[in-house]
């Protein structure tokens, strides 16, 4: 298979999506630090570049977060070539991949919240090179975790409050607020 790589900017100016024509992982995995990438050959190799500050994988893309002192114009071609070679060489994204369907647990409201996040919010957030995961629902407050390009993104607060919070309030009357857990 001939591997093609193309890039997309994300709402976070420090991250870029490198999209390939092959499934890399079912689900998503975030390597926010070099140390966290120990079980991923692909991520470990990316962190060898001094300008890489974070790596996030989902379906057919890898989102790379760059250091402040680097410019996309300088590093994008290097990363594009590396991603192509890594996919062709079948570098592992993570040691054990599971294909399990999501298992939503909790009260009726919690299950509904998790289902909405999974079905409606997750695909939209993945389009921007990020991921969202449900953490808890307590006294009307939904807590989520944002990863990938969403972590530290200037527009993630707007997405969280205007998009996700409004959607959940409309679909689950018990929801009063949505907050993001700090990483």
N, C-alpha and C positions, 0 to 999 in steps of 0.2 A: 504494500500500500504506500502510495506517495503521500507524505505528510505535508500539509499546508498549514502555515501559521499566519494569522493576521492579528492586528492589534486594534483595540478600542480604548479610547480614553474613558475614564470613570468620573463621577462627580467629585471624587477626591483627587486633587491635582498631584498628590504624591504616589498614586497607584495607577497601574495600567493593566488591562486584561490582554493576555496572550491566548488567543483562541485557536484550537487545532481541530482538524477533521477526524478526531478519534476520541472515544470515551476514555477519560483518564481515571475517573473514580465515580462510584455510585455514592451520592451524598456529597459531603464536603469535609475538608480538614484544613485547619489554620495552623501555620507555624509562625507565630509572632516573633520568635527569637531563634537565633542560631542553635541554642541548646535544645529547644523543643523539636528540632528537625532530626534528631539522632536516628529515628526509625524510618526516615524517608531519604532514600538515596538521591532522588530528584531534588528535594528541598535542600539537602545538605550541599549538593553541588552548586545550587543557586546562591546559597549563602557564602560561597567562596569568593563571589564577586564583592568587592569592598563597598559597592554602591547599593547592594541589596539589604533592605532593612526589615522585610517581612515577606512571607510567601503564603498564598491561600489557593487551594485547589477546590474546584467543583465541576462536576460533569466533564465538559470538554474544554476547560480553560484553567489557566493558572494566572492569578493576580499577583503582581509583584509590587511591593512598596519600596520606593527608592529613598536614599538618604537625601537630606536637605541640600547638600553641596553638589549634587549631580543633576544633570539636565537630560530630559528624555531624548532630545535630539542626538545626544552623544551615546547614550546607552541602549536605546531601543533596538538598533540593528544588531548589537551584540547579543542582547537577550533573545531576540527573535531567532537568531541562528542557533543559540544554545538550546532553546526550547524545542526547535525542530530536531536537533541531534539527540536530545534526551528522549523525546517520544519515539524516534526511530530506534534508539538503543533500548527502549522499553525500561528505562529507569523506574524504580518503584516509587509510587506516591506515598504509600504506607504499607506496613508489613501485612496486616490482615484486613481484607476488605469484606464487609458484610453487605448482603443484598436484602436485608430484612426490611419489611414494610414498617412504617412508623407505628409505634405502640403508644397511643394516647391514654393517659391515666388521670384520675381525679374525679372531681364533681362533674355534673353535667355541663356547667359553665366552663370549667377548665378544659374539658374534652373539646367543646365547641371552639374555644379560643385557640387551642393547639391545632385543630383541623383548619381553621381559617388562616392561621399563620402558615401552615404547611401548603395549603391549596392556593391561596391568593397572594400572600405577602412574599413567601420564599422565592417563587419564580421571578418576581419583579426585582427583588433585592439581588438575586443571582445575575440578572441582566446587567447590573451595575458592578459586578465583580465582587460581591459580598455574600454574606450569609446572616441569617437571623435564627436564633433558637430561643424557645420558651424556657423560662426559668421558674416563674411562680405566679400565682394569682392570690392576693391577700387583701381583704377589705377594699375591693374595687380597683386595686392597683395591679396591673399586669407588668411583670418584670421580664425583659428580654435581654439577650446578649447579641450584640452586633459584631461581626468578624469580617475579615478580608478588607476590601476597600471601604466598607462602612465604618470600620473602627478608626476613629479620629477624623472622619470626613466632615468638613465644614457644613455640608447640607444634611447630615444624618439626623440632626435635631429636628429640622423641618420635616423630613420624611417620617420620623417617629411621631411627631405631634400632629402634623396636618394630614398625613396619609394613614398610617397604621392606627393611631389612636381614634381618629374619626371613623374608620372602617369598623374597628372592634366595638366602639360605642354604639354604632348603628345596628350591628348584628348581634351583639350580646349586651342587653340592657344593664347587666350588673357591672360592666366595665365603666370606671370613672376616669382612669388615667393609665397611660403607658409610659414606663420609664426604662432606661437602658442601664444595665449593670456595668459598672466600670471594669475595664480589663486590667 
